[in-house]
Amino acid sequence: MAALSIRDLDDSVREKLRLRAARHGRSMEAEIRLILTKAATEDEHPGTDLFSALTHRFAQLGGVELEPPARTTPPRAADFGEQ
């Protein structure tokens, strides 16, 4: 496996990583390894739009069924004429 050295890392970032690792019960090295692995393997374009994200979030709370409102006026054609 490869080894990496990170230079000029701000002390506050190092401390935050140390605290995060402690919260998760891991060494700093294991925590950083996990962070880098997730960042390198996640899909660059997950395709989750706002609606999908909200649907997923509310599904965890029991879900919500919403009916779209009925249209009261017929759709009209777009006017691309010059003004």
C-alpha positions in Angstrom: 0.0 0.0 0.0 1.1 3.6 -0.6 2.1 6.0 2.1 1.4 9.7 2.0 2.8 12.7 3.8 0.8 15.9 4.1 2.8 19.0 4.7 1.6 22.4 5.9 -1.6 21.2 7.4 -3.1 23.8 9.6 -2.9 22.9 13.3 -6.7 23.5 13.7 -7.4 21.0 11.0 -5.2 18.4 12.6 -7.0 19.0 15.9 -10.4 18.6 14.3 -9.3 15.4 12.6 -8.0 14.1 16.0 -11.3 14.9 17.7 -13.3 13.4 14.8 -11.2 10.2 15.0 -11.8 10.0 18.8 -15.5 10.4 18.3 -15.5 7.5 15.9 -13.2 5.4 18.0 -10.5 5.3 15.4 -6.9 6.4 15.2 -6.2 9.6 13.2 -4.6 7.5 10.5 -7.6 5.3 10.2 -10.0 8.2 10.2 -8.0 10.0 7.4 -7.8 6.8 5.4 -11.6 6.5 5.6 -12.1 10.1 4.6 -9.8 9.8 1.6 -11.3 6.5 0.5 -14.8 7.9 0.6 -13.7 11.1 -1.3 -11.9 9.1 -3.9 -14.6 6.5 -4.5 -17.8 8.6 -4.4 -19.6 9.2 -7.7 -18.7 12.6 -9.1 -22.3 13.2 -10.1 -24.5 11.3 -7.7 -27.6 12.5 -9.6 -29.5 13.3 -6.4 -31.7 16.3 -6.9 -33.4 18.3 -4.2 -36.7 16.4 -4.6 -34.9 13.0 -4.3 -33.0 14.1 -1.3 -36.1 15.4 0.5 -38.0 12.3 -0.4 -35.3 10.1 1.1 -35.1 12.3 4.2 -38.8 12.2 4.9 -39.0 8.5 4.1 -36.9 8.0 7.2 -39.6 9.8 9.2 -42.5 7.8 7.8 -42.8 9.4 4.5 -45.2 12.1 3.1 -47.6 11.6 0.3 -48.3 14.8 -1.6 -50.8 15.1 -4.5 -49.9 17.7 -7.1 -52.5 20.4 -7.4 -54.9 20.3 -10.3 -54.3 22.7 -13.1 -56.9 25.5 -13.1 -55.8 27.1 -16.4 -54.6 25.3 -19.5 -50.9 25.6 -20.4 -50.0 28.3 -22.9 -47.4 28.3 -25.6 -44.2 30.2 -25.0 -43.9 33.5 -26.9 -40.4 33.9 -28.3 -41.3 37.1 -30.3 -39.1 40.2 -30.0 -40.2 42.9 -27.7 
